[in-house]
Structures are given as structure tokens and as C-alpha cells.
Amino acid sequence: MGQRSGHGPYGTAPRPASRRAVRRGREAAAVRAEGRDPVMTEVLEVAGRRVTITSPDKVIFPAAGYTKLDLARYYLAVAEGALRGVAGRPMILKRFPRGVAEEPFFQKRAPARRPDWIETVTLRYPSGRTAEEVVVRDAAQLAWAVNLGCVDLNPHPVRAEDLEHPDELRIDLDPVPGVPWRQVVEVALVVREVLGDHGLAGWPKTSGSRGFHVYARIAPRWTFPEVRRAAQAVAREVENRAGGLATSRWWKEERQGVFVDYNQNARDHTVASAYSVRPTPDARVSTPLAWDEVTGTDPVDLTLATVPARFAELGDPWRGMDAAAGSLDGLLRLADRLGPPERPPKGEGRRRVTMPLIEIARARTAAEALAGLERWKARHPEVAARLEPADVLVDSMRGRSSTWTRIRVNLRHVPEPERPPQEPLEVDYDPWGGPPPPA
């Protein structure tokens, strides 16, 4: 893998495929511009059911030209693997009704109007609220979710049959800005070592973005707090072994290297599952790998255009995962040996910040927040020149039913007399005000 030529690995040709997709998107746009009626629906025969794809020519990925029908056909091509990641699990619907260039909204509750063959289960959140969430078990249900505008799939780590005991542990490797891919891979190999030393098989996949995921199947015997505690022990042990390459520090401004995120095992968290297409311009895929592929993999090669051919040739590297469920006993003993984790200092009623942070923007979209950052930099060019990539903290925050973006700046590399004060925000969006997006 890692090829950058016009022909990717596994006999695929991503550039011609992308040109065809762009042409289809342009043709659909031309039809609309001329006032002609585009194809309104496409009916797919899937798993013995008829699944209607509405507006199949709608362009979901503007840069690459991929349409809703392209996305549905992708998921059907890799359905065996995609279902291994989501089957039987309650799933939040992360919907992109206007394509990936617009912000998504999150729908926990299953749509009231749905086919009678869409299964649901009632999930209880830490807040005490409940949600009747969709449970996907076959390819027809998968295609139905894609038709709603779901680009990536976001299941919980539990099965519908037992909502209190996760059956997988998830480690999310999140590099701070400026960390090279090779360092992410090195840390992933340490995660594998730590899991193996404590009786668990690690199953690797790209995140489809800048990071990396390692999963471990576990017997559904432990509670959410116990699974999170085990994952935190993994993070701390990886930090100990990785020689400065990784961190388990929770507060973003204190991180260096690759953050080993253990909190994805909290009850209300979800992670993009195996074979999920991510909302990147090139439609990158969160792709399962074999461990002997990891060091030679370049995630830019794994996209909606290339992964189906890879899947057809190699099959799913995670096909033995369900038979490899292990025990958390070893990691929980490790947690006992490591002792209580360091807790961040707290002030009067809230955390005392230990870094010189100022907030720049709270915006509805990442583009608006980043534009605000550029305005701030233009006013403070000498300060901006001293910032390192990791000093700009861009957070995707969860609002009532959608995400919003917060940007902060860490002034640790700016001499104290030269640090600008906190100013009015460049963008000051209230994520809790106004009506939710339409379903």
C-alpha cells in the first residue's frame, strides 16, 4: 500500500473512478439547472427487500462528485464487513441531508415514519433520558440508513440483547496537530503489545481521518465504568512504554504526541465503525487492517473508490473478531497496579486551568470558526508566528442535536508580556439556542 500513482492498490483505479463520479454529479446538477426532473428514486433489491433511495443523484461529496447512490452501492459492496461493525447494536443516526460540505445533525431517536422491518431498542443515557434507537442487522437496513443521509455509522459498544455490558473495548488514537502518521502507527503497535500482554487481541483500523482505532472484543460481563477503567489502564501503560510518543492526559492543552483516548468507552459515546465512509472531501474510509499491513498503510489510499476492490480481493481482516472475545481481568489488575490516575487540579467549583488559554471562537461550522481564527491572527501577527500547530485547539463540540466548533489558543510559547488578553469572541454562537435542525 502507500502508492500515490494513478492506480491504487488491489487493482483499483481511484482517479478514473473519481472522474466518473464527478461527471455523474455534474450531469445531475446540469439536469437541475435546465429545469428538467432528475431521477427522483432508485429502488434497490437488498436482502429480500425493496429499499428506495430518494434523490439518488444528490451529490454528497462535492469535491469528489460522489452521489447518494454511489454511497449506498459502496455500503452494499462491503456489507459483510460493515455489518460486522454495527450488527445488533443501537446506532445514533449522524445525518448529512445536504452533503458533507454542510454540518450534520445527530438523531438519537428512530424516525417515527419507518418501515416495519426497521428494528429499534430503547437506550437509557446517563442523563436519565431514553431514546428508541435504530438497530441494524442486515444490508437492507444498512441501505435504509444511508438513504437518511448517514455517511458514517456510529454504533454503541453494546448489543441490543444486553445494553448494560459492552462487548468491545475501543482505543482511539488522536494525534495532536503536527504529529506525523508514522508516529501514530508506532503508538498503535504499542497498543497491540499492551493488549496482548493482558490477554486481548487487538483489531486495527484507520479512523478515516488523522487517527487510528484499535478494538478488542470482550465477553459482555463488565459494566461501562469497568470497561472505561480498563481502557484508561491501556492508555496509561502505552504512555509509559511509548517513550514520549503518546499521552493519556485528558485536558487537550496538556497533550503532546498521540492522545490515547480511553473515554470513547463511556456509556454515551459512539465511534465511526468499520468500513464507515468519513465526511472528508475524498470520502476516506475507516478501514480494518491486518497487523502486517499497518506500517505500510497510507490512509489516503483507502476511500469509497478503492476499498470495495480491496474488500473483494482480500475479504475482511476482522472476520475472526467475534470468535476472539477475551477477558478484562488482566487490564483491571493492571489498573490496580498503576493506582489511581492523576486528577487535574481544581479551583473553586471548576477545574483550574494550568495553561495560558484564550478562546477565539464558538461557531456553528468549522469554516466559520477557522475564519474567526484567521481574523484574530491578522490582528496579532507576532503572536501567531510563535504558535506551534498543537497550540491551536480546535474542538468539535456536541450541541443539542448537532455539532459546533470551538477554537482556543494556548499561549505557552508566547512570552508572558506579549500575550494578548481574552477579547470578545470572533464568532459567538449559542449552540443551545434556536430550534433544532429539521429531521
N, C-alpha and C positions, 0 to 999 in steps of 0.2 A: 504494500500500500504506500501512500505518501506521494503518488505520482501527481504531476502538475501538467501533464501534456493534455492534448485534446481528447485522448482516450483514457478513461479512468480504469481502475482495476476491475477484474471479474468480467472482462469482455464488454463493459459498458461504454457508452459514448455520451458523457453528460452534456457536452456543448451542443451537439446536434439535437438532443432531446430537449434542451432548454430553448433552442431556436424554434422548434415545433410548438412548444408550449407558448412562447411569446407570440408566434403567429396566430395561434388559436385565440389568445387573449385579444390581440389587435383586431382580428376578424369579428369577434363578439362586440368589441367597442364600436367598430365601424357600422355593424348592423344597428346598434342602438342609435348612433349618431344620425343615420339615414332615416330613422323613424320606423324601420322595419322591426317586426317582432322576433326577438331571439328565441331560441329553444327554451320553453318555459319549464319543462320537466324531462327527466330521463328516468325510466323505470328499470331497475336492476333486479335480476333474479339471483337471490342470495340465500343460501341455507334453507331452501324450500320456501322462501317468502319473496314477495314483491316489495322492494324498497324504492320509494320515489325520491329522486334527487331533484329538488327545486332549483331553478336558476343554475343549471349545470355549467353554463358558460361564464358565470360570475368569476372574475379574476380575484383570487385570494392572495396570491403573491405577485404584486405588481412588477417587481424588478425582474423576476424570472418568467412571469406570464402564466403561472400555473393556475388552473381553474378549480372550482369546487369538484367537478367531475374527475379531474386529474387526482385530486386529493383522495376522493372515495376509491378510485381504482388502485391507488397506491396501497391504501389500507387493506383492500381485498387481496392484493398480491402478497402481502406479508401477514395475513390474518392469523395464521397459526402462531407466529411469534408474538404479534401484538396481543392476541388473546391470552397468551401465557402471562403477560404482564398485568392484565386487567380482569380476567375472567373471575366472576363470582365476587368482585369487590365493589362496594359502593364508590361512586365516582362523582366528583364535582364537575359540572359542565363549564368549561372555560371557553366562552363563545366569542368568535370574531365575526360578527354579522357583516362587517364592512371590509373584511380582509385584514391582513396582518399590519398594514400601514396605519390602522386605527387601533386605539386601545380596546382590549377585550373587556367583557364583564363576566363575573362569576355567578353561576346559578347553582346553588346547592339543591334546591328542591326540583324534583322532576316536573316537566311541563304538565299542566293539567290535561291538555289535549295531546294524547299519545296513543299509539297502537296498544291493543290489549296484550300484545306479546312482549311489551317492554316491562321488565321486572323492576321492582323497587324494594328498598328496605329502609326502615326508619332508624336514623343515626342520631345519637344524642351527643351534643357538643359540651365542652367544659362550661360554657355559659349557662347551661341548663336548657337551651333551646334544642329543638329537634328539627330534623329535615328528612323528608322522604326522598332518598337519593336513588338515582338510576344504578342498576346493576347489569353489566353487560356479560353475556355468556357465549354469544355466537356472532358470526360475521354479519348477520342481518342487523342485529342490534348495534354492532360497531358502525355499519354504514349509516344507520339512522342517526347516531350521534354526530357523525361527520356532517350530515345534512343540516344539523342545527347550527353549524359553524364552529364545531370543535376541531381545532387544528392539532393540538396535542391532547393527550389523555392523562387525566390526573386522578388516579385511584387512591383510596386509603390503604394502609398496610394490613387490613383485616379482611376476612371473608364474611359474606352475608350471614353465614351459619353461626359465626361466633364473633360478635362485634367488640368484645372486651379483650381479646387476646390476639395481638398481631402474630402473623406467621412469617414476617420477614423483617430483618434489620437493614436499615438503609444508611449508607455513609455517602455524603455529598461533599466532594472536594471542590472548594470555591476559591480560586486564586485571586489575590488582590491584583489590581491593575499593575501591569509591568512584569508580572511573573511569566516566564516562557512556558510553552506547552511541555517541554522535556522535564521541567520540574514537577508539573502536575503528574506526569507519568511516573516519575521516581517515587512520589508520595503514594500513588496508587499501589505500587509494588510493596511498599512498606505496610499499607493497609492489608494487603493479601497475606503478608507474613504474620501480622498480629492476629488476624482472624484464624489462620491455620494453626498457629501456636496454641490457640484456645479452643480448638475443636470444630471450627466452622469453615466451610468452603465459601470463598468469595467469588462473586459473579460480576465481571466488569462490563461497563458500557460507557460510551461517551455521553455527555449530557445533552449534546446538540447545541451547546453554546461554548463557553470558555472552559467549563469544568469537566468533571468526571464523576461517575457514580460507581459504587461497589455495594452490591446487595448480598445478603446471606439469608437463605431460607432457614427458619427455625420452627420447632414444634410449637403449636399455639397453646403454650402453657403459662406464659408470663404476661403480666399486666403492662400497660403502656409505660408507667413510671419505671418498671424494671427494665424494659427494653431500652428506654432512653438512657438509663443509668449504664447499661452495658455498652451502648454506643458511645457515651461520653468516656468510658474507660478506654475504648478503642482510640478515640481522639487523643486522649492524654498520653497513651502509650506510643502512638505514632509520633506525637510531638517529641517524646523522649528519645525515640530511636532515629528520627529523621535528620538530626544534626542541623537544626535551624531552617530546614526547608518547609516545615509545617508548623501550624499553630492550632491550639484548641481554645484560644482566648475568645470570649463571647463578644466583647464590645469591638465594633468594627474598627474604630480609630486606633486600637491597640494591636491590630494584626499585622504580621509580616509573613510573606510567603504564601502558602496554601492553607486556607482555613479548612479544618476537618469538621464539617458541620454535622453535629450529632442531633441537633434539635429537629431535624426532619422526621424524627421518630415520635414527636409529640402527637397527642390524640387528634388534633385538628389540622395537622399538616398533610399535604399531599405533594408528590413529586411526579414530574413527567415520566411516564412509564416507558418500557422497552418498545422501540420502533415508533415512538411518538415523533411526528414532524414538529419542529420547533418554529416559532414565528420569526425566523431570521430571513433576510432578503433572499438568500439562496436555498431556503427550505431545507435546512440541515436536519438530520435525523439523529435522535438519541439511540445509538446502535449498539446492541450486545456484541461483545468480542470474546474470542478465546484469549487466554493469558499470553500465549506465544505471539499474538498479534499486537499486543498493546504498545510495545516500544516502537513498532514500525507504522503505527496508525497516525494519519493526519485527518482530523475531524472534518476538514473542508471537503474531503473526498466522499463523505457519507451524506448523501442528500436524497430527496424524493426521487431524483432521476437515476441514482446509481444503486441504491440499496435493494430494490426489487431483484435486480440481476444478481447481486451478491447473495441474496436470500435463496434464489432459485439454484445457484451453484453450490453454496456451502450449507444451506439449511440454517437452523437457529443454533448458535453456540450455547444457548441456555436451555436446550431441550432436556437435559438431565437434571434441571434445577429442582423440580418438585420432589424428586426422589432423594434429595440430598439435605433434607431438613435436619438441623442439628440442635444442640443444647446451648443455652446461655450460661450454664453453670460456670464454665471456665472464665468467661468475661466478668461475671458477677464476683467471682473470687478475686480477679484482678482488680476490680473496683474497690474491694475491701482492702487489698494490699496497698493500693495507691492512696487510700484515705480520702477524706472529704476534699472536693475540688476547691481551689481558691475562689473566693467570692469577691466580686468587685466592691470597692469601698462605697459606702452610702452616706449621704448627708442627712439633712433634716427632711425626712419623709420621702426622699427620692435619691437616686444614685448621684454621687458626687463625681462629676466629670474630671478625669485626670489629664486630658489633653486640651490644648487651646483650640477649641472648635468654634466656628461661627456658621450659622445657617444662611444659605444663599437663596434657596427657592423651595416652594411647595407647589407643584404644578399638576394639572390633570394629566398631562402627557410628558414623556421623557423629552421630546423635542422642545417643548415649552420650557422645561426646567433647564436643559442644556443651553438654550438661547439666553436664559437669565444668567447662567454662569459666565457665558462669553461677555455679556454686558458688564458684569462685575469685574472680570479680568481686564477689560478695557479701561476701567476706572482705576485699577490697581496693577498696572503692568509690572512694576518692580516686585511686588509680592507674588504675582502669578509666575514670574520667572524663577522663583525659588521653590515652587511646589514640585513635588515628585508625584508620579502617577498615583501612588497609593494615598496621597494626601487629599484627593478629591473623592469624597464618599457619596456615591450615587445609590440610593436605596429605592427599590420598588416596594411600596407600602400597600397594604390591603385596606381598602375603604369598605363602605357598606356593601357594595356589590361589584366593585371594580378596583383596579389598582390606581395608585397615583405615585408621583415621583418626588422624592426629597433629595436635595443636594446640600451637603455640608462640606466645609473646607477645614482641614487640620493644618494649623499654622505652626506646627512644631519645628519646621525648618526655616522659619522666618524669625529673625532676631526680635526679641520682645518689644523694643522701642518702635519697631517698624510694623507691628501687627495692627491692621485696621480693626476698629471696633465692630461689634454687631450693628448692622444697619437694617433699615426696613427691607423686607424680602423683595427680591427682584420679581418674583411671582408669588402671590399669597392666595393659594387655592384652598378652599374649605372642603375636604373630602367627605364630610358628614352632612353638608348642606345640600339642598335641592333634591329633586326627585331622582330615583334610581333609573338607570338606562332601561329602555323598553326590552321586554323579553322577546 
